[in-house]
Amino acid sequence: MVTLIVLFILASISISTLVGDNSIIQKSKDAKEATEIAEEKEMINVAVIKATGRDRLGELKYQFFKEELDK
């Protein structure tokens, strides 16, 4: 009987760890979203650098920037 109660307690702890507000699943979703945001920021930074390099005066031109983002 005691073993059964202990198993139920451990099972409830495991379930809450998987699906609670601060769960492993939620943390992995948050990490995925943060990674996607970081990748998009990096793409924008690279496009800015490339677009600035295309201008003779080293200025950022919208046309060059848009072309680099569309690549």
C-alpha positions, 0 to 999 in steps of 0.5 A, a space after each residue: 500500500 505504501 509502495 503504491 502511494 509513493 508511486 502515485 506521488 512520483 508519477 504526479 511529480 513527473 507529470 507536473 515536471 513535463 506539463 506544468 507552467 515551468 515544464 520541460 516542454 514549455 522551456 523547450 518551446 521558449 528556447 526554440 522561439 529564442 533561437 528563431 528570433 536570434 537567427 532572424 536578428 543575425 540575418 538582418 545584421 548580415 543584410 545591413 553589413 552587405 547592403 552598406 558594403 554595396 554603397 560607394 559611400 558606405 551608407 545603408 540604402 533601402 534598395 540594397 538592404 531589401 535586396 539582401 534580405 530577399 536573398 
